[in-house]
């Protein structure tokens, strides 16, 4: 038993060490710095933008947790910007979250027409234009978020940016309207519960997009598979115990 425990402990330690090294290497690359937002702090209704500081200890604890779970969504020490809605963290511009948009960043080419579901802090707006997009349409469900964050980006990009209040699932695109890139980012957390909604959005815009992407799609699918396994294990246990649970 002691030998087996030692082997498992060494395996965990090795996984964490490898993860920490890979996270550190990724953060040393300056790829994320051009996409840090400069939306000013403020509040409209239930939406609030504010600055926050990641301390050395805070970064270490976060990155250790990520490495232990086999993820590489690391954060460095520094000052960043976050959006909160009803006091709940909705998104930030840390490298961990900007890295979730890697596929989007690669998909946007010079001359692209882009559709974004979810404005948030406007990180994807900034990223799209810096990657060469000529037209960006944003559909944002929350009027407070749109009123708080939208004017900052509208002042910068003018008519090239089309901001609309609407629901990603129900708004009606114009006849024949389509985009080179469509990005769905309307969730505040990574959960397998979002997978059905994600699939519906993909189907809805399949004929209107050359390419579609979803924020943290791989992670959400993984969470859904884990939840399904847990449910199957529970049902198996109930069967073994004769339905006494």
C-alpha positions in Angstrom: 0.0 0.0 0.0 2.8 2.4 0.9 4.7 1.7 -2.3 1.5 2.2 -4.4 0.8 5.5 -2.6 4.4 6.7 -3.2 4.1 5.9 -6.9 0.8 7.8 -7.2 2.2 10.7 -5.3 5.2 10.9 -7.5 3.0 10.7 -10.6 0.9 13.6 -9.4 4.0 15.6 -8.5 5.4 15.0 -11.9 2.2 16.0 -13.6 2.1 19.2 -11.6 5.7 20.0 -12.3 5.3 19.5 -16.0 2.2 21.7 -16.0 3.9 24.5 -14.1 6.8 24.5 -16.5 4.5 24.6 -19.6 2.4 27.4 -18.0 5.4 29.4 -17.3 6.7 29.0 -20.8 3.4 30.1 -22.3 3.2 33.2 -20.1 6.7 34.2 -21.1 5.6 34.6 -24.7 4.2 38.2 -25.2 1.5 37.1 -27.6 -1.3 38.2 -25.1 -0.1 41.7 -24.4 -1.6 43.4 -27.5 -5.0 42.1 -26.5 -5.2 43.7 -23.0 -8.2 46.0 -23.0 -8.3 49.7 -21.9 -12.0 49.9 -21.1 -12.2 52.4 -18.3 -13.5 51.4 -14.9 -17.2 52.2 -14.4 -20.6 50.9 -13.7 -24.0 50.9 -15.5 -26.8 49.1 -13.6 -25.7 45.7 -12.6 -22.6 45.7 -14.9 -19.2 46.9 -13.6 -15.8 47.1 -15.1 -12.8 47.4 -12.7 -9.1 46.8 -12.5 -7.6 44.1 -10.3 -4.1 43.0 -9.4 -2.8 39.4 -9.5 -0.2 39.0 -6.7 2.7 36.5 -6.8 0.9 34.2 -4.4 -2.4 34.5 -6.3 -0.7 33.6 -9.6 1.1 30.7 -8.0 -2.0 29.2 -6.4 -4.1 29.6 -9.6 -1.4 28.1 -11.8 -0.8 25.2 -9.4 -4.5 24.4 -9.5 -4.5 24.5 -13.3 -1.5 22.2 -13.5 -3.0 19.8 -11.1 -6.1 19.5 -13.3 -4.2 19.1 -16.5 -5.0 22.6 -17.8 -2.7 25.3 -19.0 -4.9 28.4 -18.4 -2.2 30.3 -16.4 -2.0 33.9 -15.2 1.0 36.0 -14.4 1.6 38.7 -11.8 0.2 42.1 -13.0 -2.8 44.4 -13.4 -5.8 43.3 -15.5 -9.4 44.3 -16.2 -12.5 42.3 -15.3 -16.3 42.6 -16.0 -18.7 41.7 -13.2 -22.5 41.3 -13.6 -24.6 41.3 -10.5 -21.3 40.9 -8.6 -20.4 37.7 -10.4 -17.2 37.6 -12.4 -18.2 37.4 -16.1 -14.8 37.7 -17.8 -11.3 39.2 -17.6 -8.4 40.0 -19.9 -5.9 37.7 -18.2 -3.8 35.5 -20.5 -5.8 32.5 -19.2 -9.0 33.9 -20.8 -7.3 35.4 -23.8 -5.7 32.0 -24.5 -9.2 30.6 -24.7 -9.6 32.6 -27.9 -6.6 31.1 -29.7 -8.7 29.4 -32.3 -10.7 32.6 -33.0 -7.4 34.6 -33.3 -6.1 32.2 -35.9 -9.5 32.1 -37.8 -9.7 35.9 -38.3 -7.9 37.0 -41.4 -7.3 40.4 -43.1 -10.6 41.3 -44.7 -12.8 39.1 -42.5 -16.4 39.8 -41.6 -16.9 38.7 -38.0 -20.0 37.9 -35.9 -19.6 37.8 -32.1 -22.2 36.5 -29.7 -21.3 38.2 -26.4 -19.5 41.5 -26.0 -18.1 41.1 -22.5 -15.1 43.4 -22.1 -14.7 43.6 -25.9 -11.5 41.4 -25.9 -12.7 39.6 -29.1 -13.6 43.0 -30.7 -10.1 44.2 -30.1 -8.6 40.9 -31.3 -10.7 40.8 -34.4 -9.7 44.2 -35.6 -6.1 43.7 -34.7 -6.1 40.5 -36.8 -7.4 42.4 -39.8 -11.2 42.2 -39.6 -13.0 44.9 -41.7 -16.5 44.5 -40.1 -17.5 43.2 -36.7 -21.1 42.6 -35.6 -21.7 42.0 -31.9 -24.9 40.6 -30.4 -25.1 41.3 -26.6 -28.0 40.1 -24.4 -27.4 42.4 -21.5 -28.3 46.0 -22.0 -26.2 47.2 -19.1 -23.1 45.5 -20.5 -23.7 47.0 -23.9 -24.2 50.5 -22.4 -21.1 50.2 -20.2 -18.6 48.6 -22.6 -20.0 49.3 -26.1 -19.3 53.1 -26.4 -15.6 52.6 -25.7 -15.2 50.3 -28.7 -17.7 52.2 -30.9 -15.6 55.4 -30.4 -12.5 53.6 -31.5 -13.9 51.6 -34.5 -16.9 53.6 -35.7 -19.0 52.2 -38.5 -16.8 49.1 -38.8 -18.4 48.0 -35.5 -22.1 47.1 -35.4 -23.4 46.7 -31.8 -26.8 45.2 -31.3 -28.9 44.3 -28.3 -30.3 40.8 -28.8 -30.3 37.1 -27.9 -27.9 34.8 -29.8 -30.6 32.2 -30.1 -33.5 34.4 -31.4 -32.2 37.5 -33.2 -32.8 37.4 -36.9 -29.9 38.1 -39.4 -30.7 39.9 -42.6 -31.6 38.0 -45.7 -28.4 36.5 -47.2 -26.3 37.9 -44.3 -23.2 35.7 -43.6 -19.8 36.0 -42.0 -16.3 34.6 -42.4 -16.0 34.0 -38.7 -18.7 33.4 -36.0 -17.7 33.2 -32.4 -20.0 32.1 -29.6 -19.0 33.4 -26.1 -22.1 33.9 -23.9 -21.3 31.8 -20.8 -19.7 33.0 -17.6 -18.2 29.6 -16.6 -17.0 26.2 -18.0 -19.7 23.6 -17.6 -20.9 20.6 -19.4 -24.4 21.9 -19.0 -23.8 24.4 -21.7 -23.0 21.8 -24.4 -26.6 21.5 -25.7 -26.9 25.3 -26.1 -23.5 25.3 -27.8 -24.7 22.7 -30.3 -27.9 24.6 -31.0 -25.9 27.8 -31.8 -23.6 25.8 -34.2 -26.5 24.4 -36.0 -28.3 27.8 -36.2 -25.4 29.5 -37.9 -23.9 26.6 -39.9 -25.1 28.0 -43.2 -24.1 31.6 -42.4 -20.5 31.0 -41.4 -17.3 29.9 -43.2 -15.9 29.1 -39.7 -17.5 28.8 -36.2 -15.9 28.6 -32.8 -17.1 28.4 -29.2 -15.4 29.7 -26.1 -13.8 26.8 -24.2 -15.6 24.2 -26.3 -13.1 21.4 -25.6 -13.2 22.0 -21.9 -17.1 22.1 -21.8 -17.3 18.8 -23.8 -14.8 17.3 -21.4 -17.0 18.3 -18.4 -20.1 16.9 -20.1 -18.3 13.5 -20.6 -17.1 13.5 -17.0 -20.7 14.3 -15.8 -22.0 11.5 -17.9 -19.5 9.0 -16.5 -20.3 10.1 -12.9 -24.0 9.6 -13.6 -23.4 6.2 -15.1 -21.3 5.2 -12.1 -24.0 6.4 -9.7 -26.7 4.4 -11.5 -24.4 1.3 -11.5 -23.9 1.7 -7.7 -27.6 2.1 -7.1 -28.2 -1.1 -9.1 -25.6 -3.0 -7.1 -27.1 -1.9 -3.8 -30.6 -2.9 -4.9 -32.0 0.7 -5.2 -31.4 1.5 -1.5 -29.8 4.8 -2.2 
